Amino acid sequence: MDKYLAIYLLVIALLNGGLVLPASRAQDKIISVRPSPAVDITDAIAIAMQYVTDKNLDISRHFLQSVVYHDSGPWTKSQMGNGPYWQIIYEMGQYVDGGQILILVYMDKSVSHTYGK
């Protein structure tokens, strides 16, 4: 009888999506769909700040609005750079057309900028 109960429980488990691994075995594996950026966010911000200083970009009326990692997008293959990049956006304190400054930091630490709309 125990043999049939074990088979029955195994069939039920398989029909419900398979066997569940104990948590201790599942913790040993890190599952990542995307690789981590080669340049981390704090380094990207520091590189962007140095770029702003080197290029004498006036951000005195701007604030740091966002920092977003892009592994695909309009600037992954362009004259500004190639590959994944951090997009760092400085936005003006008041709404103005073209008031954004976008700093792009690529994984090879090359940097460029453009202006938003």
Backbone as JSON Lines, residues from 0, in Angstrom:
{"i":0,"aa":"M","n":[0.82,-1.19,0.0],"ca":[0.0,0.0,0.0],"c":[0.86,1.26,0.0]}
{"i":1,"aa":"D","n":[1.94,1.27,0.79],"ca":[2.82,2.43,0.85],"c":[3.47,2.7,-0.51]}
{"i":2,"aa":"K","n":[3.73,1.64,-1.26],"ca":[4.34,1.79,-2.58],"c":[3.4,2.55,-3.5]}
{"i":3,"aa":"Y","n":[2.1,2.23,-3.48],"ca":[1.13,2.91,-4.34],"c":[0.9,4.35,-3.89]}
{"i":4,"aa":"L","n":[0.95,4.59,-2.61],"ca":[0.81,5.94,-2.08],"c":[1.98,6.82,-2.54]}
{"i":5,"aa":"A","n":[3.18,6.26,-2.49],"ca":[4.37,7.0,-2.93],"c":[4.28,7.32,-4.42]}
{"i":6,"aa":"I","n":[3.85,6.36,-5.23],"ca":[3.7,6.59,-6.67],"c":[2.62,7.64,-6.93]}
{"i":7,"aa":"Y","n":[1.51,7.55,-6.19],"ca":[0.42,8.5,-6.34],"c":[0.9,9.92,-6.01]}
{"i":8,"aa":"L","n":[1.63,10.09,-4.92],"ca":[2.14,11.4,-4.53],"c":[3.14,11.94,-5.55]}
{"i":9,"aa":"L","n":[3.96,11.05,-6.1],"ca":[4.91,11.46,-7.13],"c":[4.2,11.94,-8.38]}
{"i":10,"aa":"V","n":[3.16,11.23,-8.81],"ca":[2.39,11.62,-9.99],"c":[1.7,12.97,-9.75]}
{"i":11,"aa":"I","n":[1.12,13.15,-8.58],"ca":[0.47,14.43,-8.24],"c":[1.49,15.57,-8.27]}
{"i":12,"aa":"A","n":[2.67,15.34,-7.7],"ca":[3.71,16.37,-7.69],"c":[4.14,16.73,-9.1]}
{"i":13,"aa":"L","n":[4.3,15.74,-9.97],"ca":[4.71,16.0,-11.35],"c":[3.62,16.73,-12.12]}
{"i":14,"aa":"L","n":[2.37,16.4,-11.88],"ca":[1.27,17.08,-12.56],"c":[1.11,18.53,-12.1]}
{"i":15,"aa":"N","n":[1.57,18.83,-10.91],"ca":[1.47,20.19,-10.37],"c":[2.7,21.04,-10.68]}
{"i":16,"aa":"G","n":[3.49,20.67,-11.63],"ca":[4.63,21.51,-12.02],"c":[5.97,20.95,-11.62]}
{"i":17,"aa":"G","n":[6.04,19.76,-11.2],"ca":[7.32,19.16,-10.88],"c":[7.61,19.12,-9.4]}
{"i":18,"aa":"L","n":[8.72,18.57,-9.1],"ca":[9.13,18.45,-7.71],"c":[9.72,19.77,-7.23]}
{"i":19,"aa":"V","n":[9.53,20.06,-5.99],"ca":[10.06,21.28,-5.39],"c":[11.35,20.93,-4.67]}
{"i":20,"aa":"L","n":[12.41,21.68,-4.99],"ca":[13.67,21.45,-4.3],"c":[13.62,22.09,-2.93]}
{"i":21,"aa":"P","n":[14.25,21.49,-1.96],"ca":[14.33,22.16,-0.66],"c":[15.06,23.49,-0.8]}
{"i":22,"aa":"A","n":[14.73,24.44,0.05],"ca":[15.31,25.79,-0.04],"c":[16.82,25.76,0.06]}
{"i":23,"aa":"S","n":[17.38,24.86,0.85],"ca":[18.82,24.83,1.02],"c":[19.53,24.48,-0.29]}
{"i":24,"aa":"R","n":[18.91,23.69,-1.13],"ca":[19.52,23.32,-2.41],"c":[19.31,24.43,-3.43]}
{"i":25,"aa":"A","n":[18.19,25.12,-3.38],"ca":[17.9,26.18,-4.34],"c":[18.75,27.42,-4.08]}
{"i":26,"aa":"Q","n":[19.17,27.65,-2.85],"ca":[19.95,28.84,-2.52],"c":[21.35,28.81,-3.11]}
{"i":27,"aa":"D","n":[21.85,27.64,-3.45],"ca":[23.2,27.53,-3.99],"c":[23.32,28.09,-5.4]}
{"i":28,"aa":"K","n":[22.22,28.28,-6.08],"ca":[22.26,28.72,-7.47],"c":[21.71,30.14,-7.58]}
{"i":29,"aa":"I","n":[22.46,30.99,-8.27],"ca":[22.0,32.34,-8.56],"c":[21.53,32.35,-10.0]}
{"i":30,"aa":"I","n":[20.28,32.69,-10.19],"ca":[19.71,32.71,-11.53],"c":[19.61,34.16,-11.96]}
{"i":31,"aa":"S","n":[20.27,34.5,-13.06],"ca":[20.26,35.86,-13.57],"c":[19.95,35.84,-15.05]}
{"i":32,"aa":"V","n":[18.95,36.59,-15.43],"ca":[18.59,36.68,-16.84],"c":[19.51,37.66,-17.55]}
{"i":33,"aa":"R","n":[19.91,38.73,-16.85],"ca":[20.77,39.76,-17.42],"c":[22.07,39.82,-16.64]}
{"i":34,"aa":"P","n":[23.17,40.06,-17.33],"ca":[24.44,40.22,-16.61],"c":[24.47,41.56,-15.88]}
{"i":35,"aa":"S","n":[25.22,41.61,-14.81],"ca":[25.38,42.86,-14.08],"c":[26.21,43.83,-14.91]}
{"i":36,"aa":"P","n":[25.93,45.14,-14.78],"ca":[26.72,46.13,-15.52],"c":[28.19,46.09,-15.11]}
{"i":37,"aa":"A","n":[29.08,46.28,-16.08],"ca":[30.52,46.3,-15.8],"c":[30.91,47.52,-14.97]}
{"i":38,"aa":"V","n":[30.17,48.61,-15.12],"ca":[30.37,49.83,-14.34],"c":[29.17,49.95,-13.41]}
{"i":39,"aa":"D","n":[29.41,49.99,-12.09],"ca":[28.26,50.07,-11.19],"c":[27.72,51.5,-11.12]}
{"i":40,"aa":"I","n":[26.57,51.66,-10.51],"ca":[25.85,52.93,-10.54],"c":[26.63,54.06,-9.87]}
{"i":41,"aa":"T","n":[27.31,53.78,-8.77],"ca":[28.05,54.85,-8.09],"c":[29.24,55.32,-8.93]}
{"i":42,"aa":"D","n":[29.91,54.38,-9.6],"ca":[31.0,54.76,-10.49],"c":[30.47,55.55,-11.68]}
{"i":43,"aa":"A","n":[29.32,55.16,-12.21],"ca":[28.73,55.86,-13.36],"c":[28.41,57.31,-13.0]}
{"i":44,"aa":"I","n":[27.87,57.52,-11.81],"ca":[27.55,58.89,-11.37],"c":[28.83,59.7,-11.2]}
{"i":45,"aa":"A","n":[29.86,59.11,-10.61],"ca":[31.14,59.81,-10.43],"c":[31.76,60.16,-11.78]}
{"i":46,"aa":"I","n":[31.71,59.23,-12.73],"ca":[32.24,59.48,-14.07],"c":[31.47,60.6,-14.74]}
{"i":47,"aa":"A","n":[30.15,60.6,-14.6],"ca":[29.31,61.65,-15.19],"c":[29.62,63.01,-14.57]}
{"i":48,"aa":"M","n":[29.79,63.06,-13.26],"ca":[30.11,64.33,-12.59],"c":[31.45,64.88,-13.09]}
{"i":49,"aa":"Q","n":[32.44,64.0,-13.26],"ca":[33.73,64.43,-13.77],"c":[33.6,64.93,-15.2]}
{"i":50,"aa":"Y","n":[32.78,64.26,-15.99],"ca":[32.54,64.67,-17.38],"c":[31.91,66.06,-17.43]}
{"i":51,"aa":"V","n":[30.92,66.3,-16.57],"ca":[30.26,67.61,-16.5],"c":[31.29,68.69,-16.19]}
{"i":52,"aa":"T","n":[32.18,68.42,-15.26],"ca":[33.23,69.38,-14.9],"c":[34.2,69.59,-16.06]}
{"i":53,"aa":"D","n":[34.66,68.5,-16.67],"ca":[35.63,68.59,-17.76],"c":[35.07,69.33,-18.97]}
{"i":54,"aa":"K","n":[33.79,69.14,-19.26],"ca":[33.17,69.76,-20.44],"c":[32.52,71.11,-20.13]}
{"i":55,"aa":"N","n":[32.65,71.56,-18.88],"ca":[32.06,72.83,-18.45],"c":[30.57,72.92,-18.76]}
{"i":56,"aa":"L","n":[29.85,71.83,-18.53],"ca":[28.4,71.85,-18.73],"c":[27.76,72.56,-17.54]}
{"i":57,"aa":"D","n":[26.88,73.5,-17.81],"ca":[26.24,74.26,-16.75],"c":[25.02,73.5,-16.23]}
{"i":58,"aa":"I","n":[25.18,72.91,-15.06],"ca":[24.06,72.2,-14.43],"c":[23.61,72.92,-13.16]}
{"i":59,"aa":"S","n":[23.96,74.2,-13.05],"ca":[23.66,74.95,-11.83],"c":[22.15,75.07,-11.57]}
{"i":60,"aa":"R","n":[21.34,75.04,-12.61],"ca":[19.89,75.12,-12.43],"c":[19.22,73.76,-12.62]}
{"i":61,"aa":"H","n":[20.01,72.71,-12.62],"ca":[19.5,71.35,-12.84],"c":[19.6,70.53,-11.56]}
{"i":62,"aa":"F","n":[18.86,69.44,-11.52],"ca":[18.99,68.45,-10.46],"c":[19.1,67.07,-11.1]}
{"i":63,"aa":"L","n":[19.69,66.14,-10.37],"ca":[19.83,64.78,-10.86],"c":[18.45,64.12,-10.8]}
{"i":64,"aa":"Q","n":[17.87,63.88,-11.97],"ca":[16.5,63.37,-12.04],"c":[16.45,61.85,-12.01]}
{"i":65,"aa":"S","n":[17.35,61.19,-12.76],"ca":[17.33,59.72,-12.77],"c":[18.63,59.16,-13.3]}
{"i":66,"aa":"V","n":[18.87,57.9,-12.93],"ca":[20.0,57.12,-13.44],"c":[19.42,55.76,-13.81]}
{"i":67,"aa":"V","n":[19.49,55.42,-15.1],"ca":[18.89,54.18,-15.59],"c":[19.9,53.42,-16.44]}
{"i":68,"aa":"Y","n":[19.98,52.11,-16.21],"ca":[20.86,51.25,-17.01],"c":[20.09,50.74,-18.22]}
{"i":69,"aa":"H","n":[20.71,50.86,-19.4],"ca":[20.1,50.37,-20.64],"c":[21.05,49.39,-21.31]}
{"i":70,"aa":"D","n":[20.58,48.16,-21.55],"ca":[21.4,47.23,-22.32],"c":[20.97,47.2,-23.77]}
{"i":71,"aa":"S","n":[19.9,47.91,-24.07],"ca":[19.48,48.13,-25.46],"c":[18.77,49.47,-25.49]}
{"i":72,"aa":"G","n":[18.73,50.07,-26.63],"ca":[18.08,51.37,-26.73],"c":[18.69,52.19,-27.84]}
{"i":73,"aa":"P","n":[18.27,53.45,-27.94],"ca":[18.67,54.26,-29.08],"c":[20.17,54.57,-29.15]}
{"i":74,"aa":"W","n":[20.87,54.51,-28.04],"ca":[22.29,54.88,-28.06],"c":[23.22,53.7,-27.82]}
{"i":75,"aa":"T","n":[22.74,52.46,-27.97],"ca":[23.64,51.32,-27.78],"c":[24.59,51.16,-28.96]}
{"i":76,"aa":"K","n":[24.16,51.57,-30.14],"ca":[25.04,51.55,-31.32],"c":[24.85,52.88,-32.04]}
{"i":77,"aa":"S","n":[25.68,53.84,-31.68],"ca":[25.56,55.17,-32.27],"c":[26.93,55.81,-32.34]}
{"i":78,"aa":"Q","n":[26.97,57.02,-32.87],"ca":[28.25,57.73,-32.93],"c":[28.74,58.12,-31.54]}
{"i":79,"aa":"M","n":[27.85,58.09,-30.55],"ca":[28.24,58.45,-29.18],"c":[28.9,57.31,-28.44]}
{"i":80,"aa":"G","n":[28.56,56.08,-28.78],"ca":[29.13,54.94,-28.07],"c":[28.55,53.64,-28.58]}
{"i":81,"aa":"N","n":[29.02,52.56,-27.99],"ca":[28.59,51.24,-28.44],"c":[28.39,50.34,-27.22]}
{"i":82,"aa":"G","n":[27.25,49.71,-27.14],"ca":[26.99,48.76,-26.07],"c":[26.12,49.34,-24.96]}
{"i":83,"aa":"P","n":[25.94,48.58,-23.89],"ca":[25.11,49.02,-22.77],"c":[25.66,50.3,-22.15]}
{"i":84,"aa":"Y","n":[24.77,51.08,-21.54],"ca":[25.19,52.35,-20.95],"c":[24.28,52.74,-19.79]}
{"i":85,"aa":"W","n":[24.79,53.61,-18.94],"ca":[24.0,54.27,-17.92],"c":[23.54,55.6,-18.5]}
{"i":86,"aa":"Q","n":[22.26,55.89,-18.38],"ca":[21.72,57.18,-18.82],"c":[21.44,58.0,-17.57]}
{"i":87,"aa":"I","n":[22.17,59.08,-17.43],"ca":[22.04,59.95,-16.26],"c":[21.39,61.24,-16.74]}
{"i":88,"aa":"I","n":[20.24,61.56,-16.17],"ca":[19.47,62.71,-16.63],"c":[19.49,63.81,-15.58]}
{"i":89,"aa":"Y","n":[19.95,64.98,-16.01],"ca":[19.84,66.2,-15.21],"c":[18.68,67.0,-15.79]}
{"i":90,"aa":"E","n":[17.76,67.4,-14.93],"ca":[16.59,68.13,-15.38],"c":[16.53,69.48,-14.69]}
{"i":91,"aa":"M","n":[16.01,70.48,-15.41],"ca":[15.91,71.82,-14.83],"c":[14.85,71.85,-13.75]}
{"i":92,"aa":"G","n":[15.01,72.75,-12.81],"ca":[14.05,72.9,-11.72],"c":[12.7,73.38,-12.2]}
{"i":93,"aa":"Q","n":[12.65,74.06,-13.32],"ca":[11.38,74.48,-13.91],"c":[11.3,73.89,-15.31]}
{"i":94,"aa":"Y","n":[10.09,73.68,-15.79],"ca":[9.93,73.05,-17.1],"c":[10.37,74.0,-18.21]}
{"i":95,"aa":"V","n":[11.27,73.51,-19.06],"ca":[11.76,74.25,-20.21],"c":[11.98,73.24,-21.33]}
{"i":96,"aa":"D","n":[11.51,73.55,-22.54],"ca":[11.79,72.66,-23.68],"c":[13.29,72.56,-23.86]}
{"i":97,"aa":"G","n":[13.8,71.34,-23.96],"ca":[15.23,71.12,-24.12],"c":[16.01,71.31,-22.83]}
{"i":98,"aa":"G","n":[15.33,71.29,-21.71],"ca":[15.97,71.55,-20.42],"c":[16.7,70.37,-19.81]}
{"i":99,"aa":"Q","n":[16.64,69.22,-20.44],"ca":[17.32,68.05,-19.89],"c":[18.73,67.93,-20.47]}
{"i":100,"aa":"I","n":[19.64,67.46,-19.65],"ca":[20.97,67.09,-20.11],"c":[21.11,65.6,-19.83]}
{"i":101,"aa":"L","n":[21.36,64.82,-20.86],"ca":[21.51,63.37,-20.73],"c":[22.98,63.02,-20.87]}
{"i":102,"aa":"I","n":[23.54,62.44,-19.83],"ca":[24.93,61.98,-19.84],"c":[24.88,60.47,-20.02]}
{"i":103,"aa":"L","n":[25.62,59.96,-20.99],"ca":[25.65,58.52,-21.27],"c":[27.01,57.97,-20.88]}
{"i":104,"aa":"V","n":[27.03,57.04,-19.94],"ca":[28.28,56.41,-19.49],"c":[28.25,54.96,-19.96]}
{"i":105,"aa":"Y","n":[29.17,54.63,-20.86],"ca":[29.24,53.28,-21.42],"c":[30.1,52.38,-20.54]}
{"i":106,"aa":"M","n":[30.01,51.09,-20.76],"ca":[30.71,50.13,-19.9],"c":[32.22,50.17,-20.07]}
{"i":107,"aa":"D","n":[32.72,50.77,-21.15],"ca":[34.17,50.96,-21.29],"c":[34.61,52.3,-20.68]}
{"i":108,"aa":"K","n":[33.68,52.95,-19.98],"ca":[33.86,54.23,-19.27],"c":[33.99,55.42,-20.21]}
{"i":109,"aa":"S","n":[33.65,55.24,-21.48],"ca":[33.56,56.39,-22.37],"c":[32.26,57.12,-22.06]}
{"i":110,"aa":"V","n":[32.25,58.42,-22.31],"ca":[31.11,59.26,-21.92],"c":[30.76,60.2,-23.06]}
{"i":111,"aa":"S","n":[29.48,60.48,-23.2],"ca":[29.02,61.5,-24.14],"c":[27.76,62.12,-23.55]}
{"i":112,"aa":"H","n":[27.27,63.15,-24.19],"ca":[26.04,63.77,-23.7],"c":[25.2,64.26,-24.87]}
{"i":113,"aa":"T","n":[23.94,64.47,-24.57],"ca":[23.0,65.04,-25.53],"c":[21.97,65.81,-24.71]}
{"i":114,"aa":"Y","n":[21.09,66.48,-25.4],"ca":[20.08,67.28,-24.71],"c":[18.7,66.7,-24.96]}
{"i":115,"aa":"G","n":[17.85,66.74,-23.94],"ca":[16.49,66.23,-24.04],"c":[15.55,67.26,-24.62]}
{"i":116,"aa":"K","n":[14.34,66.82,-24.81],"ca":[13.32,67.7,-25.4],"c":[12.41,68.26,-24.34]}
